[in-house]
Amino acid sequence: GVSNLLDARLVARNGGESEFELSGGNRVVAPATTLAVGSEVRLGIRPEKLHLVPLELADLPGTASAYSGHNWLEGSVADASYVGVSTQYVVRTDVGKELIIYAQNLEVSGQQGQLKPGQRVRVGWKPQHTFVIERKGAAQPTEEHDV
């Protein structure tokens, strides 16, 4: 299947969570890993686990509380393709990575209600929907440091 992969570096481990810094400086949380702090990884998120919120709605009290604790990246819709049961979006994030998102068409019919190319959005996902892949060939730390 399709997965979105983001290059990152493990910066901290706290109990059941690990914190990663993406190449653009954003920080995201994923389930705990046994890798050493400083390890270069790829973070994977399946397209159906991502959700989109138009930027102008993202900070409204109801929206913000509904997605509390989620990882977020901002970007712009590059493409929207209606495929019946869902819409496939391509979002070009501000960290320079394109993400594919499958949004189920629960409230929309056809192209009405779709996000439009160029529209600013936040792409969010639950930390537990993130999987960690060690980057082979990347420089890895030789000592382990917990935070």
Phi, psi and chi 1 to 4 in degrees:
 res  aa     phi    psi   chi1   chi2   chi3   chi4
   1 GLY       -  178.2      -      -      -      -
   2 VAL   -90.0  136.4  174.5      -      -      -
   3 SER  -136.5  146.8  -72.3      -      -      -
   4 ASN   -88.7  132.5  -65.3  -70.1      -      -
   5 LEU  -120.9  130.3  -61.9  174.2      -      -
   6 LEU  -120.9  128.1  -59.4  168.0      -      -
   7 ASP   -72.0  136.0  -70.6  -23.0      -      -
   8 ALA  -153.8  170.4      -      -      -      -
   9 ARG  -130.0  133.0 -176.6  176.3   52.2   83.9
  10 LEU   -69.7  122.0  177.3   60.6      -      -
  11 VAL  -111.9  -19.1  -67.1      -      -      -
  12 ALA  -164.1  151.9      -      -      -      -
  13 ARG  -127.2  127.9  -71.2 -165.3  -48.4 -121.0
  14 ASN  -133.6  101.2  -61.0  -51.8      -      -
  15 GLY    59.8 -119.2      -      -      -      -
  16 GLY   -88.9    8.9      -      -      -      -
  17 GLU  -129.0  154.7  -65.8 -176.6  -28.3      -
  18 SER  -123.1  144.3  -64.3      -      -      -
  19 GLU  -110.8  134.7 -174.6  176.2   -8.1      -
  20 PHE  -124.1  147.0  -63.8   87.2      -      -
  21 GLU  -107.4  125.1 -176.0  173.9   71.8      -
  22 LEU   -79.2  165.6  -57.7  177.2      -      -
  23 SER   -58.4  -26.6   58.0      -      -      -
  24 GLY   -87.9    0.6      -      -      -      -
  25 GLY   100.1  -17.7      -      -      -      -
  26 ASN   -63.4  149.6  -65.7   58.5      -      -
  27 ARG  -114.3  139.3  -67.4 -158.5  172.2 -169.7
  28 VAL  -134.2  160.7  -62.4      -      -      -
  29 VAL  -114.6  144.3  175.0      -      -      -
  30 ALA  -141.8  168.9      -      -      -      -
  31 PRO   -58.3  155.6  -26.0   35.8      -      -
  32 ALA   -55.0  145.7      -      -      -      -
  33 THR  -130.2  155.9  178.2      -      -      -
  34 THR   -91.4   -0.1   58.4      -      -      -
  35 LEU   -64.7  154.5  -64.6  172.1      -      -
  36 ALA   -73.3  144.5      -      -      -      -
  37 VAL   -56.8  133.9  170.2      -      -      -
  38 GLY   101.4  -10.7      -      -      -      -
  39 SER   -63.4  139.8  -66.5      -      -      -
  40 GLU   -88.4  128.6  -61.1  -69.6  -33.5      -
  41 VAL  -137.0  173.6  -59.7      -      -      -
  42 ARG  -119.2  132.3  -72.9 -148.2  165.4   96.5
  43 LEU   -99.1  129.7  -58.3  177.1      -      -
  44 GLY  -111.3  141.0      -      -      -      -
  45 ILE  -140.9  127.2  -47.7  100.9      -      -
  46 ARG   -71.5  145.2  -57.3 -104.1  -37.2  135.9
  47 PRO   -58.0  -32.7  -23.5   32.3      -      -
  48 GLU   -77.9  -11.2   67.7  -87.1   11.2      -
  49 LYS   -90.8   -9.4  -60.3  -64.4 -173.8 -176.4
  50 LEU   -91.1  147.2  -65.1  167.3      -      -
  51 HIS  -132.3  153.7   45.4  -93.4      -      -
  52 LEU  -113.3  139.8  -67.6  171.7      -      -
  53 VAL  -132.3  124.7  176.3      -      -      -
  54 PRO   -55.0  136.2  -23.7   34.0      -      -
  55 LEU   -55.8  -36.0 -163.2   55.7      -      -
  56 GLU   -68.8  -16.0   66.3  -89.9   13.0      -
  57 LEU  -104.1  -11.6  -57.5  177.8      -      -
  58 ALA   -62.2  -32.0      -      -      -      -
  59 ASP   -99.6    5.0  -68.6  -35.5      -      -
  60 LEU   -65.6  144.4  -65.1  177.0      -      -
  61 PRO   -51.7  -46.0  -27.9   35.1      -      -
  62 GLY   -65.2  -41.4      -      -      -      -
  63 THR   -70.0  -46.7  -55.6      -      -      -
  64 ALA   -60.8  -42.1      -      -      -      -
  65 SER   -72.2  -32.0   63.2      -      -      -
  66 ALA   -65.7  -28.1      -      -      -      -
  67 TYR  -113.2   22.0  -64.9  111.3      -      -
  68 SER   -59.8  135.7  176.4      -      -      -
  69 GLY    86.4    0.0      -      -      -      -
  70 HIS   -85.1  156.2  -75.1   56.9      -      -
  71 ASN   -80.3  145.8  -69.0  -44.1      -      -
  72 TRP  -137.2  141.8  -69.4  101.2      -      -
  73 LEU  -132.0  145.8  -67.0  175.3      -      -
  74 GLU  -103.1  154.0  -68.5 -173.3    4.5      -
  75 GLY  -174.8 -165.5      -      -      -      -
  76 SER  -126.9  141.8  -61.5      -      -      -
  77 VAL   -65.6  123.8  174.2      -      -      -
  78 ALA   -96.4  -30.5      -      -      -      -
  79 ASP  -158.1  147.0 -174.3   57.1      -      -
  80 ALA  -136.8  122.7      -      -      -      -
  81 SER  -125.6  112.6  -59.7      -      -      -
  82 TYR   -73.1  124.6 -179.5   80.1      -      -
  83 VAL  -127.3   39.9  -71.7      -      -      -
  84 GLY    83.9  -95.9      -      -      -      -
  85 VAL   -70.2  -19.9   69.8      -      -      -
  86 SER  -147.4  170.3   65.9      -      -      -
  87 THR  -118.1  132.4  -61.6      -      -      -
  88 GLN   -97.0  121.2  177.4  179.8  -50.5      -
  89 TYR  -107.7  147.1  -68.8   99.0      -      -
  90 VAL  -116.5  123.8  176.3      -      -      -
  91 VAL  -117.2  127.7  171.9      -      -      -
  92 ARG   -90.7  109.6 -172.6  167.2  -63.6  113.8
  93 THR   -78.7  162.5   66.7      -      -      -
  94 ASP   -70.0  -14.1  -67.1  -10.9      -      -
  95 VAL   -90.8    8.7  -62.5      -      -      -
  96 GLY    86.5   12.7      -      -      -      -
  97 LYS  -115.7  137.9 -179.8   73.4  177.3  169.7
  98 GLU   -90.3  135.1  -75.3 -169.2  -11.9      -
  99 LEU  -117.1  143.6  -61.0  175.8      -      -
 100 ILE  -101.6  131.0  -62.5  171.8      -      -
 101 ILE  -127.8  132.1  -61.7   99.7      -      -
 102 TYR  -103.9  114.7  -60.1  153.0      -      -
 103 ALA  -108.9  119.4      -      -      -      -
 104 GLN   -65.8  137.4 -165.4  171.7    4.1      -
 105 ASN   -86.6   71.3  -70.5  -31.2      -      -
 106 LEU   -81.7  -36.6  -62.3  173.6      -      -
 107 GLU  -112.3   -3.0  -55.1  -64.3  -31.9      -
 108 VAL  -121.6  159.0  -61.6      -      -      -
 109 SER  -135.2  123.0  176.5      -      -      -
 110 GLY    68.1 -151.1      -      -      -      -
 111 GLN   -82.9  -11.3  -67.3 -178.1  -16.2      -
 112 GLN   -69.0  133.9  -71.0 -176.1  -30.8      -
 113 GLY    91.4   -8.7      -      -      -      -
 114 GLN   -72.3  152.4  -81.7 -175.5  -35.0      -
 115 LEU   -70.8  147.0  -61.2  170.2      -      -
 116 LYS  -102.8  148.9  -55.1  -66.0 -177.8 -140.2
 117 PRO   -53.6  135.5  -29.8   38.4      -      -
 118 GLY    93.2  -18.0      -      -      -      -
 119 GLN   -67.7  134.5 -172.1  170.0   -5.2      -
 120 ARG   -78.6  135.6  -64.5  -72.9  -63.1  162.2
 121 VAL  -141.7  164.6  -65.8      -      -      -
 122 ARG  -110.3  134.8  -78.8 -164.6 -175.6  150.1
 123 VAL  -105.0  124.0  179.3      -      -      -
 124 GLY  -127.3  157.4      -      -      -      -
 125 TRP  -158.8  154.4   69.6   96.0      -      -
 126 LYS   -73.8  140.3  -66.2  179.7  179.8  178.8
 127 PRO   -53.7  -37.6  -30.4   37.8      -      -
 128 GLN   -68.3  -11.2   66.0  -96.8   32.8      -
 129 HIS   -90.7    6.9  -68.5  155.3      -      -
 130 THR   -97.9  132.6  -50.6      -      -      -
 131 PHE  -115.6  150.8   57.0   91.8      -      -
 132 VAL  -112.4  130.0 -179.9      -      -      -
 133 ILE  -122.9  124.4  -56.3  166.8      -      -
 134 GLU   -67.5  135.3 -172.8  174.3    6.4      -
 135 ARG   -84.2  110.8  -78.0 -179.8   41.9 -154.6
 136 LYS   -70.5  139.1  -58.5  -64.6 -179.0 -167.1
 137 GLY    87.0  -12.9      -      -      -      -
 138 ALA   -81.4  150.0      -      -      -      -
 139 ALA   -63.0  127.4      -      -      -      -
 140 GLN  -115.8  148.2  -59.9  -61.9  -24.4      -
 141 PRO   -67.8  154.9   23.5  -30.8      -      -
 142 THR  -100.9  -15.4   55.8      -      -      -
 143 GLU  -117.2  152.3  -65.5 -178.4   27.5      -
 144 GLU  -104.2  131.1 -170.3  168.7  -44.7      -
 145 HIS  -130.9  117.3  -58.7  -79.3      -      -
 146 ASP   -92.0  152.2  -76.8  -15.5      -      -
 147 VAL  -110.7      -  173.5      -      -      -
